[in-house]
Amino acid sequence: MERLESEVIVVGAGLAGMVASLELLDAGRRVALVDRDLEARLGGLARESFGGILVVGTKEQRRAGVKDTPELALADWLSFGELDPAEIWPRRWAEAYVNECHDQVYLWLKARSIGFLPIPHWVERGERHRGNSLPRFHIVWGTGRELVLQLARRLLDHPRRDRLALRFGLRVEEFLMEDGRVVGVRGQAEDDGVPFEARAAAVIVACGGINGDLARVRAHWHADWGKPPPNLLNGAHRFADGRLHDAVHEAGGRITHLERMWNYAAGVHHWRPRQPGHGLSLVPPRSALWLNARGERLLPPLVTGFDTRDLVSRVCAEQGQYSWQLMNRKIAVKELAVSGAEFNPSIRDKKKLAFLRDMLFGNRWLVDQLRDNCIDVLCADSLAALVVKMNALSGENLVNHGRLYATVLAYDAQLAMGGDCQDPQVQRIATVRRWRGDRLRTCKFQKILDPAAGPLYAIREFIVSRKSLGGIQTDLDCRVLGDSGQPIVGLYAAGEAAGFGGGGMNGLRALEGTFLGGCIYGGRRAARAILKEI
C-alpha cells in the first residue's frame, strides 16, 4: 500500500483543486493533490471549457458602457435561480459571490496574466424569470485551456514545489475517520487496483459533480423534465460520477439538490468520442427554426441565450425528446458554434487575426467540419431532399415536407417585415442585435429559403448532460455540513462537488459563468479557511 502524509489533501485536480492547492502552497503548507485522471489532463473539464466567467463591475463592462453592481447582480441571480429564502447556505454563497467576485476572481486572474475578450457576452437574459439584466459573461482570452495552463504552470513551477505531492491515477473511495473527524482518505489505483492511503489535518473534496454518470443523471432527473430522454449524451467529465458524494454521505455529510442540473438542449454526437455517448453542446443559431421530432415548429419559439433550462424542459416535453434545427448555410456560418475550447481555436490559441476573420466572415471551417463528420448534421440543396435525409436519419418518417414547407414560408414572410413583425423569434433577434457583442454573430432577419443563402442544413439535437447545480452542502468556509447542520471536522468541499458552493448556490438556473467562477472562488475560500485552522 502506498502511504502519503501531508498537511492538506486535495481530492481532484480540476480548477477548484488547483486553485486551493496554489493558495495553500503560497502560504507554505504541504499539499497532496490526488486525481483519478492522467497528468496530461490536469485541470479536468475546465481545460475543455469555453472559459466564460461571470464577474461584476469590471473594466470590460465599463468600457462597453455597462454599469453593473453587486446589488443588481444578486437580484438577477435570486430571481433566475428561484432560490427559496429557506435555502440559507446557497443564498449566502450567492450573495458572497456577487459581492466578492470582482476582487477574488477577476483581479486574482488578472494578476496571474489571464485576460478577457474586450466585450462581455449577454447570456441567460431570462424567460418567465428575470435573468441577466445586462452582460456579465467574460470570456478568457485563450478559453478554459489558457486558464488551466497558466495556473498549472504556477503550480508546477511553484517556489515551494517540494511541498506539493502530485499523484495521478488514484481513485479515492472513502474517508479515514478518527474521533469524529476526517484525518485522510483511502482508495486504490485506477489501473491496477493497488491500494493507497493518505493522511492529513484537512481534506478538500474538489472532484466535480455527478453528471458524468448517466445512470445517476437519470436517477436524479428533475420532475419538471418528466422522464429522462431515451437518448442522452454525455458532455461532462468521465470521472464526475458521484462516488465521492457517496463517500461524503457515508462520513455524515449532507448532499443536497442533485436533481438540479445544468444540461443543454442542443447536443450532437462527437465524432471523436473520448467516452461512451460523448456529446458536443452546440450554441444554436437564433435565426434557425427550432422544430420537434415531427418537423413542427416549437411554439412559443425556442431561442438560445434566454433560459437554457427552459429549452431542456420544452424539448423533453416533446415526442422522442429530441429536436431539429433548420437553417441555411449563411445562418450556420454566422451563428452556429460549438461550446468549449476544442472548436474555438482562434480564441483558444489566441490568434487575433483568425478571431477577427471568424467574427467578420463566420465559421466556415466549423460548419464544414460538422457537415463532413457529425452524424447529426444534414445538408441538401432543397427542402424536399433535406426532409428525406431527416426521415432516413431518425428512421421514424415523422417529418412531412408539405407541412414543413408551409411553416418555413410563413416564418420567412415574418422575417420580411423585420422588427415590425409579431413573431416572437424575430422580435428576439431584433432585441439581441441591439447589443454589439451579439450583433456580429446574429443575422439581420435572414430568410431560410433565400436561394442566395443555401444550401439548407438540418441538425438533429439531443439533451446533453453537463454540470451539477447541487452537491455537498457547505458553509461559507467550505466546511462540509452534517445533517445536524454542524461541520464535519477536517472535511471541506469546493467547486462543482459543492454545487459550486453551499450545496447549490445557483438554485434551479445559473446566470452562466458561475461554474468556473465558482470553482475559483470556492477553491480560494476553502484554502483560506484551512489556513485559519492549521
C-alpha atoms as one frame of an Amber mdcrd trajectory, in Angstrom:
protein
   0.000   0.000   0.000   1.259   3.457  -0.931   1.070   5.836   2.032   1.125
   9.635   1.894   1.453  12.180   4.682   0.692  15.861   4.235  -0.911  18.842
   5.930  -3.766  19.054   3.406  -5.126  16.537   0.905  -6.940  17.938  -2.141
  -9.025  15.325  -3.961  -9.465  16.370  -7.569  -7.019  18.285  -9.768  -9.652
  20.282 -11.618  -9.909  24.051 -11.407 -11.112  24.235  -7.784  -8.453  21.785
  -6.619  -5.672  23.585  -8.471  -6.686  26.974  -7.059  -6.900  25.635  -3.494
  -3.517  23.957  -3.847  -1.923  27.157  -5.140  -3.285  29.174  -2.233  -2.041
  26.616   0.285   1.410  26.433  -1.304   1.633  30.221  -1.310   1.124  30.049
   2.451   3.836  27.414   2.860   1.597  24.413   3.577   2.351  20.880   2.415
  -0.257  19.646  -0.057  -1.054  16.259  -1.581  -3.094  16.738  -4.773  -4.717
  13.437  -5.772  -6.612  12.814  -9.021  -8.081   9.811 -10.866  -7.126  11.029
 -14.329  -3.836  11.219 -16.204  -1.355  14.025 -15.575  -1.855  15.220 -19.162
  -5.457  16.053 -18.249  -4.610  18.247 -15.283  -7.389  20.816 -14.966 -10.278
  18.473 -15.707 -13.323  19.746 -17.580 -12.235  23.369 -17.165  -9.425  22.618
 -19.613 -12.024  21.888 -22.310 -14.374  24.760 -21.477 -15.046  27.928 -23.449
 -13.781  29.899 -20.472 -16.710  32.149 -19.621 -16.788  33.636 -16.106 -19.479
  35.791 -14.504 -17.951  38.831 -12.837 -19.456  42.127 -11.749 -18.240  45.717
 -12.183 -15.286  45.033 -14.489 -13.204  47.310 -16.674 -14.561  45.471 -19.739
 -18.125  46.293 -18.681 -17.347  49.941 -18.062 -15.603  50.307 -21.416 -18.721
  48.869 -23.076 -20.934  51.366 -21.257 -22.349  48.790 -18.827 -22.957  49.921
 -15.253 -23.185  46.860 -13.041 -23.412  46.458  -9.271 -23.427  43.511  -6.843
 -26.940  44.517  -5.765 -28.267  44.274  -9.317 -26.412  41.012  -9.924 -27.832
  39.469  -6.758 -31.376  40.461  -7.680 -30.942  38.843 -11.106 -29.346  35.754
  -9.544 -32.056  35.136  -6.950 -34.841  35.702  -9.477 -33.382  33.430 -12.153
 -32.394  30.648  -9.772 -35.717  30.814  -7.888 -33.758  30.475  -4.662 -36.109
  29.980  -1.748 -35.436  32.087   1.394 -35.183  28.796   3.316 -32.117  27.818
   1.267 -29.796  29.531   3.703 -26.362  28.408   2.551 -26.987  28.633  -1.215
 -28.287  32.182  -0.766 -25.324  33.153   1.405 -22.960  31.794  -1.242 -24.785
  33.693  -3.986 -24.555  36.936  -2.020 -20.899  36.377  -1.177 -20.013  35.584
  -4.797 -21.569  38.661  -6.391 -20.002  40.917  -3.756 -16.508  39.420  -3.911
 -16.073  38.001  -7.431 -14.511  41.204  -8.773 -11.561  41.091  -6.376 -11.405
  37.392  -5.510 -11.866  36.044  -9.058 -11.413  38.769 -11.697  -8.476  40.679
 -10.205  -6.900  37.443  -8.956  -6.874  36.080 -12.514  -5.642  39.351 -13.992
  -2.716  39.286 -11.562  -1.840  35.875 -12.990  -1.659  37.066 -16.615  -5.139
  35.872 -17.547  -7.106  38.315 -19.681 -10.581  38.506 -21.221 -12.170  39.389
 -24.546 -12.935  43.111 -24.637 -16.737  42.823 -24.806 -18.694  40.742 -22.256
 -21.409  38.468 -23.651 -25.055  38.753 -22.682 -26.485  35.309 -21.936 -29.357
  33.909 -19.837 -31.459  37.046 -20.175 -34.466  35.224 -18.758 -37.850  33.949
 -19.945 -40.542  33.724 -17.294 -37.971  34.620 -14.665 -35.692  37.649 -14.859
 -32.126  36.707 -15.712 -29.063  38.770 -16.558 -30.331  42.327 -16.949 -27.010
  43.242 -18.600 -23.897  41.474 -19.972 -21.653  39.788 -17.370 -20.206  36.752
 -19.185 -16.457  37.409 -19.539 -14.607  35.033 -21.871 -10.994  34.198 -21.091
  -8.684  35.088 -23.980  -7.382  31.594 -24.625 -10.521  29.764 -23.376 -10.528
  27.437 -20.404  -7.368  25.817 -21.697  -5.356  29.004 -21.198  -6.870  29.428
 -17.755  -5.758  25.927 -16.764  -2.330  26.178 -18.415  -1.496  29.432 -16.655
  -2.492  28.040 -13.256  -0.786  24.710 -13.953   2.493  26.482 -14.731   2.312
  28.342 -11.451   1.544  25.119  -9.633   4.253  23.001 -11.240   6.896  25.760
 -11.126   5.986  26.968  -7.649   8.922  28.101  -5.486   7.656  25.639  -2.873
   7.127  22.819  -5.364   8.874  20.415  -2.979   5.869  20.780  -0.650   3.447
  19.565  -3.335   2.868  15.830  -3.847   1.056  15.234  -7.140  -0.498  11.787
  -7.520  -2.465  10.860 -10.632  -4.388   7.706 -11.424  -5.587   7.289  -7.818
  -9.283   6.794  -7.024 -10.369   7.931  -3.559 -13.146   5.723  -2.194 -13.574
   6.591   1.475 -12.506   8.956   4.239 -10.435   7.988   7.250 -12.230   8.953
  10.451 -10.815   9.211  13.967 -12.703  10.601  16.963 -15.417  12.032  14.713
 -13.095  13.961  12.408 -11.702  13.268   8.946  -7.970  12.532   9.010  -7.358
  11.299   5.481  -8.553   9.223   2.536  -8.247   5.674   1.295  -8.638   4.194
  -2.177  -6.862   2.387  -4.990  -5.013   2.975  -8.219  -7.335   3.379 -11.184
  -5.433   0.979 -13.455  -4.197  -1.901 -11.283  -6.183  -1.619  -8.064  -3.168
  -1.208  -5.788  -4.458   0.350  -2.545  -3.251   3.652  -1.121  -3.842   5.717
   1.991  -3.206   9.404   2.613  -3.365  11.260   5.931  -3.625  14.977   6.660
  -5.159  17.503   9.030  -7.689  18.568   6.377  -9.221  17.136   3.199 -10.758
  19.198   0.386 -13.192  17.394  -1.930 -12.927  19.012  -5.379 -13.880  16.048
  -7.556 -16.610  17.556  -9.747 -20.286  16.617  -9.875 -22.377  13.601 -10.852
 -23.237  14.386 -14.474 -20.585  12.136 -15.981 -22.578   9.109 -14.807 -25.708
   8.997 -16.958 -27.314   6.414 -14.678 -27.095   8.916 -11.805 -28.314  11.711
 -14.044 -31.398   9.648 -14.887 -31.894   8.650 -11.249 -31.930  12.309 -10.175
 -33.763  13.688 -13.233 -35.801  16.724 -12.235 -39.567  16.233 -12.104 -40.062
  19.347 -14.261 -38.482  17.465 -17.168 -40.677  14.378 -16.982 -38.947  11.110
 -17.761 -35.262  11.124 -18.806 -34.891  11.015 -22.605 -34.045   7.637 -24.162
 -31.079   9.228 -25.957 -28.991  11.270 -23.535 -25.494  12.448 -24.461 -22.606
  12.919 -22.038 -20.821  16.274 -22.029 -19.379  16.007 -18.515 -16.059  14.640
 -17.264 -15.899  10.855 -17.334 -14.880  10.730 -13.656 -17.648  13.068 -12.474
 -19.547  10.019 -11.294 -20.646  10.911  -7.757 -18.581   8.275  -5.945 -17.171
  10.827  -3.546 -20.620  12.238  -2.923 -21.477   8.760  -1.642 -18.321   8.734
   0.489 -19.173  12.152   1.957 -22.653  10.883   2.774 -21.158   7.820   4.477
 -18.969  10.168   6.535 -22.079  12.026   7.695 -22.132  14.881   5.182 -25.292
  16.291   3.668 -25.888  16.058  -0.095 -28.497  18.428  -1.497 -30.322  19.246
  -4.744 -28.798  16.594  -7.023 -31.910  16.949  -9.194 -30.722  20.446 -10.123
 -28.553  20.163 -13.211 -27.228  22.362 -15.965 -27.891  20.344 -19.105 -28.133
  21.592 -22.683 -30.848  21.052 -25.294 -28.668  21.166 -28.425 -26.279  18.233
 -28.143 -24.831  16.285 -31.077 -22.632  13.196 -31.208 -18.878  13.786 -31.074
 -17.239  12.004 -33.994 -14.044  11.521 -31.957 -15.614  10.333 -28.685 -13.464
  10.198 -25.554 -16.144   8.423 -23.529 -19.370   6.478 -24.202 -22.123   8.694
 -25.558 -19.777  11.682 -25.813 -21.790  14.735 -26.854 -20.932  18.238 -28.006
 -23.060  21.187 -26.955 -23.922  23.460 -29.855 -24.627  27.149 -29.493 -27.849
  27.065 -31.513 -28.362  29.783 -34.147 -31.040  32.275 -33.124 -32.133  32.671
 -36.741 -32.762  28.943 -37.238 -36.176  27.348 -36.858 -36.297  25.006 -33.841
 -38.516  22.004 -34.672 -39.777  18.948 -32.822 -39.235  15.362 -33.984 -42.168
  15.722 -36.422 -40.620  18.774 -38.044 -43.186  21.108 -36.493 -42.093  24.474
 -35.185 -41.890  24.623 -31.406 -44.145  27.431 -30.202 -43.585  29.723 -28.435
 -40.334  29.627 -30.433 -37.153  28.416 -28.777 -34.310  30.929 -28.886 -30.957
  30.398 -27.203 -29.487  32.910 -24.774 -32.587  33.480 -22.653 -33.229  30.405
 -20.483 -31.175  27.262 -21.073 -33.182  25.248 -18.559 -36.434  26.126 -20.305
 -35.028  24.861 -23.611 -34.359  21.483 -21.988 -37.841  21.441 -20.417 -39.525
  22.193 -23.730 -37.628  19.564 -25.706 -38.189  16.924 -23.010 -41.941  17.508
 -23.263 -41.944  16.615 -26.961 -42.290  13.255 -28.691 -38.964  11.421 -28.738
 -37.400  14.129 -26.528 -35.109  15.335 -29.296 -35.371  18.197 -31.779 -34.224
  19.589 -35.115 -32.870  22.971 -36.097 -33.403  24.137 -39.660 -31.233  26.831
 -41.247 -29.324  27.752 -44.383 -25.580  27.992 -44.789 -25.478  31.764 -44.320
 -27.144  31.417 -40.916 -24.942  28.475 -39.952 -21.705  30.224 -40.895 -22.582
  33.389 -38.984 -24.329  31.971 -35.909 -23.563  28.289 -35.342 -20.902  27.495
 -32.756 -19.790  24.639 -30.519 -19.237  25.326 -26.847 -15.752  24.661 -25.496
 -12.091  25.134 -26.328 -11.837  22.334 -28.880 -13.919  24.073 -31.564 -12.890
  27.663 -30.887  -9.231  27.514 -31.957  -8.802  31.204 -32.791  -9.710  32.166
 -29.204  -8.060  29.106 -27.674  -4.757  29.713 -29.457  -5.039  33.497 -29.057
  -4.811  34.226 -32.789  -6.158  37.741 -33.163  -6.332  37.814 -36.953  -8.091
  34.447 -37.137 -10.517  35.592 -34.440 -11.335  38.769 -36.368 -11.757  36.719
 -39.554 -14.242  34.390 -37.850 -16.154  37.303 -36.339 -16.404  39.154 -39.655
 -16.869  36.267 -42.087 -18.184  33.454 -39.900 -17.052  29.951 -39.015 -16.971
  28.370 -42.478 -14.423  25.793 -41.362 -16.606  24.772 -38.391 -19.753  24.332
 -40.483 -17.814  22.233 -42.987 -16.311  20.116 -40.216 -19.698  19.447 -38.676
 -21.236  18.680 -42.067 -18.457  16.258 -43.030 -18.098  14.446 -39.697 -21.133
  14.698 -37.414 -23.865  12.115 -37.975 -26.499  14.581 -36.739 -25.752  17.330
 -39.305 -27.519  17.033 -42.671 -27.166  19.187 -45.780 -29.189  19.367 -49.011
 -29.891  21.767 -51.870 -33.666  21.651 -51.401 -36.071  21.301 -48.505 -37.624
  18.202 -50.090 -34.237  16.466 -50.268 -33.432  17.550 -46.723 -36.676  16.082
 -45.376 -35.815  12.739 -46.980 -32.485  12.759 -45.149 -34.121  13.771 -41.860
 -36.569  10.869 -42.017 -33.840   8.445 -43.017 -31.616   9.524 -40.102 -34.359
   9.235 -37.486 -35.795   6.071 -39.016 -39.248   7.285 -37.980 -40.558   9.033
 -41.121 -42.178  11.719 -38.982 -41.337  14.880 -40.933 -43.864  15.923 -43.589
 -42.405  18.041 -46.377 -45.579  19.963 -47.225 -46.242  20.909 -43.629 -42.642
  21.971 -43.020 -42.524  23.952 -46.275 -45.616  25.923 -45.227 -44.039  26.597
 -41.807 -40.839  27.945 -43.359 -42.715  30.121 -45.852 -44.739  31.655 -43.016
 -41.591  32.340 -40.994 -39.792  33.890 -43.942 -42.791  36.167 -44.530 -42.499
  37.397 -40.943 -38.770  37.991 -41.383 -39.518  40.188 -44.383 -41.342  42.536
 -42.003 -38.214  42.935 -39.856 -38.588  44.380 -36.382 -42.212  45.339 -37.061
 -43.469  41.755 -37.222 -45.307  39.940 -34.419 -43.288  36.717 -34.492 -41.609
  36.388 -31.044 -38.448  34.862 -32.527 -37.956  37.747 -34.947 -38.580  40.186
 -32.108 -35.904  38.442 -30.058 -33.462  38.660 -32.943 -34.098  42.410 -33.056
 -33.542  42.600 -29.286 -30.228  40.741 -29.176 -28.868  42.698 -32.137 -29.049
  45.865 -30.053 -26.071  44.605 -28.016 -22.905  44.903 -30.084 -21.486  41.723
 -28.560 -24.355  39.828 -30.242 -24.763  41.887 -33.400 -21.695  40.493 -35.156
 -22.869  36.913 -34.579 -26.585  37.328 -35.354 -28.056  37.636 -38.840 -30.279
  40.584 -39.685 -33.635  38.940 -40.449 -32.209  36.273 -42.740 -34.825  34.225
 -44.623 -34.266  30.479 -44.576 -35.386  29.746 -48.164 -33.276  32.571 -49.605
 -31.742  30.975 -52.765 -28.542  33.005 -52.324 -28.008  31.727 -48.753 -28.107
  27.959 -49.371 -27.677  25.080 -49.150 -30.022  24.069 -46.334 -28.963  22.371
 -43.103 -30.903  20.331 -40.555 -29.273  19.395 -37.249 -30.712  16.685 -35.006
 -30.168  17.673 -31.372 -30.352  15.709 -28.130 -30.165  16.650 -24.467 -26.530
  16.629 -23.332 -25.603  16.200 -19.668 -23.138  18.782 -18.388 -22.935  20.169
 -14.823 -24.344  19.548 -11.349 -26.008  22.520  -9.685 -26.437  20.602  -6.423
 -23.909  18.770  -4.313 -22.170  18.658  -0.958 -23.568  21.241   1.424 -21.005
  23.611   2.930 -20.877  26.778   4.960 -19.015  29.872   3.731 -15.733  28.355
   4.939 -16.349  25.364   2.646 -16.686  23.099   5.684 -18.879  20.105   4.881
 -22.043  20.178   6.974 -23.715  17.158   8.521 -27.427  16.511   8.928 -27.328
  18.385  12.216 -26.029  21.462  10.416 -22.679  21.234  12.199 -19.378  20.962
  10.286 -17.578  17.650   9.940 -14.156  18.494  11.347 -11.374  18.215   8.807
 -13.622  17.866   5.733 -14.098  20.637   3.123 -15.613  20.787  -0.373 -15.271
  23.263  -3.231 -16.268  23.734  -6.851 -18.822  21.573  -8.612 -18.629  18.919
  -5.870 -20.256  21.506  -3.586 -22.772  22.628  -6.210 -20.206  25.414  -6.844
 -20.802  26.489  -3.246 -23.165  25.768  -0.375 -24.663  22.671  -1.998 -26.325
  24.636  -4.789 -25.686  28.380  -4.879 -27.291  28.855  -8.307 -30.667  27.392
  -7.486 -32.645  25.937 -10.411 -30.840  28.009 -13.048 -27.483  29.669 -13.388
 -26.658  33.039 -14.905 -23.769  31.222 -16.685 -20.136  31.809 -15.861 -20.721
  30.935 -12.215 -19.195  27.489 -12.836 -15.566  28.414 -13.494 -16.030  31.455
 -11.297 -17.467  29.307  -8.526 -14.535  26.885  -8.741 -12.012  29.699  -8.380
 -13.943  31.434  -5.628 -14.652  28.212  -3.713 -11.095  26.928  -4.038  -9.750
  30.156  -2.566 -12.283  30.198   0.270 -11.522  26.585   1.197  -7.784  27.274
   1.351  -8.222  30.403   3.458 -10.478  28.574   5.912  -7.952  25.759   6.327
  -5.131  28.234   6.858  -7.037  29.589   9.853  -7.250  26.099  11.348  -3.833
  24.528  10.766
